[in-house]
């Protein structure tokens, strides 16, 4: 009886040691991968001030979400990393024309970059060919200039 007890204890110790070795072998890569790529925690919110500056509060889901990049669809300025949502698209913010892609865009009065165009205008910089007269981009070569801009 005493011998059976010793054999049972020896067997259990061997099993535990083997399981511990297997567990270390299996979990070590998982732990290393988790350490290499941290997962950002989900933050609940009911108002914008509860989120980091890089996130906005999605009120309906009550969760902070990473702000959207340029050209992503949006509904409000706070949803965009640039803080500029215009015509439901995240736009580049600006203070001067040089803050935009000079050949393709201009800085609007509302401080976001807008594509140059042909049609109605208030300033030369809005027109693809650079000529705004009587609130219209001068038709002379405007459409050709617009095509050239789109190829850039």
DOKOLPA-649538 format. One line per 8 residues: number of its first residue (from 1); for each residue x, y, z of N, C-alpha, C. Coordinates in Angstrom, 2 decimals. Layout:
BEGIN
NUM) X/Y/Z/X/Y/Z/X/Y/Z ~ ...
# end
This chain:
BEGIN
1) 0.82/-1.19/0.00/0.00/0.00/0.00/0.87/1.26/0.00 ~ 1.91/1.27/0.79/2.82/2.39/0.89/3.53/2.60/-0.43 ~ 3.91/1.56/-1.13/4.59/1.63/-2.42/3.67/2.22/-3.49 ~ 2.38/1.84/-3.48/1.41/2.37/-4.44/1.26/3.88/-4.26 ~ 1.28/4.35/-3.05/1.14/5.77/-2.74/2.34/6.54/-3.30 ~ 3.55/6.02/-3.10/4.77/6.66/-3.60/4.75/6.69/-5.12 ~ 4.34/5.62/-5.76/4.26/5.58/-7.22/3.23/6.58/-7.75 ~ 2.11/6.69/-7.06/1.08/7.64/-7.45/1.60/9.07/-7.35
9) 2.28/9.40/-6.28/2.85/10.75/-6.08/3.89/11.03/-7.17 ~ 4.75/10.08/-7.46/5.78/10.23/-8.49/5.13/10.46/-9.85 ~ 4.09/9.72/-10.15/3.35/9.86/-11.41/2.74/11.26/-11.51 ~ 2.11/11.74/-10.46/1.49/13.07/-10.45/2.52/14.16/-10.63 ~ 3.65/14.05/-9.98/4.72/15.05/-10.11/5.23/15.08/-11.55 ~ 5.40/13.91/-12.15/5.84/13.84/-13.54/4.83/14.49/-14.47 ~ 3.56/14.22/-14.24/2.49/14.83/-15.06/2.48/16.34/-14.92 ~ 2.58/16.84/-13.72/2.56/18.29/-13.48/3.76/18.95/-14.13
17) 4.93/18.36/-14.01/6.14/18.90/-14.62/6.00/18.95/-16.14 ~ 5.48/17.87/-16.73/5.28/17.81/-18.18/4.28/18.86/-18.64 ~ 3.17/19.01/-17.91/2.16/20.02/-18.25/2.72/21.43/-18.16 ~ 3.50/21.70/-17.13/4.11/23.03/-16.98/5.05/23.33/-18.15 ~ 5.81/22.34/-18.57/6.73/22.52/-19.70/5.95/22.79/-20.98 ~ 4.87/22.05/-21.20/4.03/22.26/-22.38/3.39/23.63/-22.35 ~ 2.89/24.04/-21.21/2.22/25.34/-21.06/3.19/26.47/-21.39 ~ 4.42/26.38/-20.92/5.42/27.41/-21.20/5.72/27.45/-22.69
25) 5.83/26.27/-23.32/6.12/26.20/-24.75/4.99/26.79/-25.57 ~ 3.76/26.56/-25.18/2.60/27.05/-25.93/2.36/28.53/-25.69 ~ 2.43/28.98/-24.45/2.07/30.36/-24.15/3.18/31.36/-24.40 ~ 4.43/30.95/-24.42/5.53/31.90/-24.60/5.40/32.71/-25.90 ~ 5.15/32.07/-27.07/5.00/32.87/-28.29/3.79/33.79/-28.23 ~ 2.72/33.36/-27.60/1.51/34.18/-27.49/1.80/35.41/-26.65 ~ 2.48/35.22/-25.53/2.82/36.34/-24.65/3.77/37.29/-25.37 ~ 4.75/36.76/-26.11/5.70/37.60/-26.85/4.98/38.41/-27.93
33) 4.04/37.79/-28.64/3.29/38.49/-29.69/2.43/39.59/-29.09 ~ 1.82/39.31/-27.95/0.98/40.32/-27.29/1.81/41.49/-26.82 ~ 3.02/41.23/-26.35/3.89/42.30/-25.89/4.37/43.16/-27.06 ~ 4.56/42.56/-28.23/5.04/43.28/-29.40/3.98/44.19/-29.99 ~ 2.72/43.82/-29.93/1.64/44.60/-30.54/0.54/44.82/-29.51 ~ 0.66/45.88/-28.70/-0.35/46.10/-27.66/-1.71/46.45/-28.24 ~ -2.73/46.00/-27.62/-4.10/46.27/-28.03/-4.60/47.45/-27.22 ~ -5.12/48.49/-27.90/-5.61/49.64/-27.18/-6.93/49.28/-26.49
41) -7.07/49.71/-25.25/-8.29/49.36/-24.51/-9.50/50.10/-25.06 ~ -10.64/49.49/-24.91/-11.90/50.12/-25.32/-12.31/51.07/-24.20 ~ -12.58/52.31/-24.59/-12.96/53.33/-23.60/-14.41/53.71/-23.84 ~ -15.21/53.56/-22.82/-16.63/53.94/-22.91/-16.75/55.45/-22.75 ~ -17.76/56.05/-23.40/-17.96/57.48/-23.29/-19.43/57.84/-23.49 ~ -19.79/58.98/-22.97/-21.10/59.57/-23.22/-20.94/61.00/-23.74 ~ -19.68/61.51/-23.71/-19.39/62.85/-24.23/-17.94/62.91/-24.69 ~ -17.63/63.85/-25.57/-16.32/63.97/-26.21/-15.18/64.12/-25.22
49) -15.38/64.82/-24.13/-14.30/65.08/-23.17/-13.78/63.81/-22.50 ~ -14.48/62.70/-22.63/-14.05/61.44/-22.03/-13.08/60.68/-22.92 ~ -12.85/61.16/-24.15/-11.97/60.48/-25.09/-10.63/61.22/-25.20 ~ -9.60/60.48/-25.62/-8.29/61.09/-25.90/-8.44/62.04/-27.08 ~ -7.49/62.96/-27.25/-7.55/63.92/-28.35/-7.47/63.26/-29.72 ~ -6.94/62.05/-29.77/-6.81/61.31/-31.03/-8.07/60.51/-31.37 ~ -9.08/60.57/-30.48/-10.31/59.80/-30.65/-11.53/60.72/-30.56 ~ -12.68/60.24/-31.01/-13.93/60.97/-30.82/-14.95/60.00/-30.22
57) -15.96/60.55/-29.56/-16.97/59.73/-28.90/-18.10/59.43/-29.87 ~ -18.29/58.16/-30.18/-19.43/57.71/-30.98/-20.57/57.54/-29.98 ~ -21.40/58.55/-29.87/-22.42/58.61/-28.82/-23.36/57.41/-28.85 ~ -23.82/57.02/-30.04/-24.78/55.90/-30.12/-24.20/54.60/-29.59 ~ -22.92/54.33/-29.88/-22.27/53.11/-29.39/-21.62/53.32/-28.03 ~ -21.53/54.58/-27.59/-20.92/54.96/-26.32/-19.50/54.41/-26.19 ~ -18.70/54.66/-27.25/-17.31/54.20/-27.25/-16.43/55.23/-27.97 ~ -15.18/55.40/-27.49/-14.22/56.29/-28.14/-13.63/55.56/-29.34
65) -13.57/56.26/-30.49/-13.09/55.69/-31.75/-11.97/56.57/-32.28 ~ -10.94/55.96/-32.89/-9.83/56.70/-33.48/-10.36/57.63/-34.57 ~ -9.89/58.89/-34.56/-10.35/59.86/-35.56/-9.99/59.38/-36.96 ~ -10.81/59.75/-37.95/-10.66/59.30/-39.32/-9.53/60.04/-40.04 ~ -8.85/59.38/-41.00/-7.80/60.03/-41.80/-8.41/60.90/-42.91 ~ -7.54/61.62/-43.63/-7.98/62.45/-44.75/-8.73/61.62/-45.78 ~ -9.75/62.21/-46.37/-10.57/61.63/-47.44/-11.53/60.55/-46.96 ~ -11.63/60.32/-45.65/-12.59/59.36/-45.10/-13.94/60.07/-44.96
73) -15.03/59.32/-45.08/-16.35/59.94/-44.91/-16.55/60.34/-43.45 ~ -17.29/61.42/-43.24/-17.51/61.95/-41.89/-18.82/62.72/-41.84 ~ -19.23/63.04/-40.64/-20.43/63.87/-40.44/-20.11/65.15/-39.68 ~ -19.07/65.11/-38.83/-18.72/66.26/-37.99/-17.21/66.44/-37.95 ~ -16.76/67.68/-37.70/-15.33/67.99/-37.61/-14.61/67.10/-36.60 ~ -15.23/66.83/-35.47/-14.57/66.07/-34.39/-14.22/64.64/-34.80 ~ -14.81/64.14/-35.88/-14.53/62.78/-36.34/-13.23/62.68/-37.13 ~ -12.70/63.81/-37.59/-11.52/63.82/-38.46/-10.25/64.17/-37.69
81) -9.15/63.50/-38.03/-7.86/63.80/-37.41/-7.47/65.25/-37.72 ~ -7.90/65.76/-38.87/-7.62/67.15/-39.26/-8.60/68.15/-38.65 ~ -9.64/67.66/-38.00/-10.72/68.48/-37.43/-11.46/69.29/-38.50 ~ -11.43/68.80/-39.74/-12.13/69.47/-40.84/-12.96/68.46/-41.62 ~ -14.28/68.47/-41.42/-15.20/67.64/-42.18/-16.02/68.59/-43.05 ~ -15.86/68.48/-44.37/-16.60/69.34/-45.29/-17.20/68.47/-46.38 ~ -18.48/68.66/-46.63/-19.22/67.86/-47.61/-19.04/66.37/-47.33 ~ -19.08/66.02/-46.04/-18.99/64.64/-45.54/-17.68/63.92/-45.87
89) -16.60/64.69/-46.03/-15.27/64.12/-46.27/-14.26/64.83/-45.35 ~ -13.37/64.06/-44.71/-12.30/64.65/-43.89/-11.33/65.36/-44.82 ~ -11.11/66.65/-44.57/-10.25/67.48/-45.42/-9.01/67.93/-44.65 ~ -8.00/68.31/-45.41/-6.78/68.88/-44.85/-7.09/70.29/-44.36 ~ -6.73/70.62/-43.14/-6.89/71.98/-42.64/-5.79/72.87/-43.18 ~ -6.03/74.18/-43.26/-5.02/75.10/-43.78/-5.29/76.51/-43.26 ~ -4.27/77.35/-43.38/-4.43/78.78/-43.09/-4.05/79.59/-44.32 ~ -3.23/78.97/-45.19/-2.79/79.63/-46.43/-2.76/78.60/-47.55
97) -2.73/79.09/-48.78/-2.69/78.19/-49.94/-1.49/77.25/-49.91 ~ -0.37/77.72/-49.37/0.84/76.90/-49.35/0.70/75.67/-48.45 ~ -0.31/75.62/-47.60/-0.55/74.46/-46.75/-1.26/73.33/-47.51 ~ -1.72/73.62/-48.71/-2.42/72.63/-49.55/-1.51/72.19/-50.68 ~ -1.96/71.23/-51.46/-1.25/70.83/-52.67/-1.44/71.98/-53.66 ~ -0.43/72.81/-53.80/-0.53/74.06/-54.56/-1.08/73.86/-55.97 ~ -0.67/72.80/-56.64/-1.09/72.61/-58.03/-2.52/72.12/-58.14 ~ -3.03/71.43/-57.12/-4.37/70.83/-57.22/-5.41/71.48/-56.32
105) -4.97/72.17/-55.25/-5.91/72.67/-54.25/-5.61/74.10/-53.85 ~ -6.56/74.70/-53.16/-6.41/76.03/-52.58/-7.01/76.01/-51.18 ~ -6.65/76.99/-50.36/-7.16/77.08/-48.99/-8.42/77.95/-49.00 ~ -9.52/77.39/-48.54/-10.79/78.11/-48.53/-10.85/79.10/-47.37 ~ -11.83/79.95/-47.39/-12.06/80.91/-46.30/-12.38/80.17/-45.00 ~ -12.93/78.97/-45.11/-13.25/78.14/-43.93/-12.06/77.31/-43.45 ~ -10.88/77.54/-44.03/-9.63/76.89/-43.62/-9.57/75.39/-43.84 ~ -9.96/74.94/-45.02/-9.73/73.55/-45.43/-9.32/73.59/-46.90
113) -8.57/72.57/-47.32/-8.10/72.49/-48.71/-9.21/71.97/-49.60 ~ -9.41/72.64/-50.72/-10.45/72.26/-51.68/-9.81/72.14/-53.06 ~ -10.33/71.23/-53.87/-9.80/71.04/-55.22/-10.11/72.24/-56.11 ~ -9.14/72.60/-56.95/-9.36/73.66/-57.94/-10.39/73.16/-58.94 ~ -11.10/74.07/-59.59/-12.21/73.69/-60.46/-12.42/74.71/-61.58 ~ -13.41/74.45/-62.40/-13.90/75.41/-63.40/-15.35/75.70/-63.00 ~ -15.81/76.90/-63.20/-17.18/77.24/-62.82/-17.20/78.52/-61.99 ~ -18.07/78.57/-60.97/-18.17/79.78/-60.15/-16.95/79.92/-59.24
121) -16.59/81.18/-58.95/-15.40/81.45/-58.14/-15.50/82.83/-57.51 ~ -14.66/83.06/-56.53/-14.52/84.39/-55.94/-13.08/84.87/-56.01 ~ -12.13/83.94/-56.23/-10.71/84.27/-56.29/-10.04/83.47/-57.40 ~ -8.97/84.03/-57.96/-8.22/83.35/-59.03/-7.74/81.97/-58.60 ~ -7.31/81.82/-57.37/-6.71/80.58/-56.89/-7.68/79.40/-56.94 ~ -8.98/79.67/-56.97/-9.99/78.60/-57.02/-10.07/77.93/-58.38 ~ -9.68/78.64/-59.42/-9.82/78.15/-60.79/-8.61/77.33/-61.22 ~ -8.89/76.28/-61.97/-7.83/75.39/-62.45/-6.82/76.16/-63.31
129) -7.30/77.15/-64.06/-6.39/77.93/-64.92/-5.92/79.22/-64.25 ~ -6.39/79.49/-63.02/-5.92/80.66/-62.27/-6.57/81.97/-62.64 ~ -7.70/81.95/-63.40/-8.36/83.18/-63.82/-9.82/83.20/-63.44 ~ -10.17/84.04/-62.46/-11.56/84.22/-62.03/-11.99/85.63/-62.42 ~ -13.01/85.71/-63.30/-13.52/87.02/-63.72/-15.03/87.03/-63.60 ~ -15.54/88.05/-62.91/-16.98/88.21/-62.69/-17.60/86.92/-62.11 ~ -16.93/86.36/-61.09/-17.40/85.19/-60.33/-17.49/83.90/-61.15 ~ -16.75/83.84/-62.26/-16.68/82.61/-63.07/-15.23/82.38/-63.46
137) -14.83/81.11/-63.43/-13.50/80.79/-63.93/-13.52/81.02/-65.44 ~ -12.57/81.76/-65.92/-12.53/82.08/-67.34/-12.44/80.78/-68.13 ~ -13.37/80.60/-69.02/-13.48/79.34/-69.76/-12.26/79.06/-70.63 ~ -11.55/80.11/-70.99/-10.37/79.95/-71.83/-9.41/78.93/-71.22 ~ -9.39/77.74/-71.76/-8.46/76.68/-71.36/-8.67/76.15/-69.93 ~ -9.76/76.52/-69.28/-9.98/76.04/-67.91/-10.14/74.52/-67.87 ~ -10.96/73.97/-68.73/-11.18/72.51/-68.71/-9.90/71.75/-69.04 ~ -9.07/72.30/-69.95/-7.78/71.66/-70.24/-6.86/71.72/-69.03
145) -6.87/72.85/-68.33/-6.06/72.99/-67.12/-6.52/72.02/-66.05 ~ -7.84/71.85/-65.94/-8.40/70.93/-64.94/-7.98/69.49/-65.24 ~ -8.01/69.12/-66.51/-7.57/67.77/-66.90/-6.09/67.57/-66.56 ~ -5.29/68.58/-66.81/-3.85/68.50/-66.51/-3.60/68.35/-65.01 ~ -4.37/69.08/-64.21/-4.23/69.01/-62.76/-4.55/67.60/-62.27 ~ -5.58/67.00/-62.81/-5.98/65.66/-62.38/-4.94/64.60/-62.73 ~ -4.13/64.86/-63.74/-3.07/63.93/-64.14/-1.86/64.01/-63.22 ~ -1.71/65.11/-62.49/-0.55/65.29/-61.59/-0.57/64.30/-60.45
# end
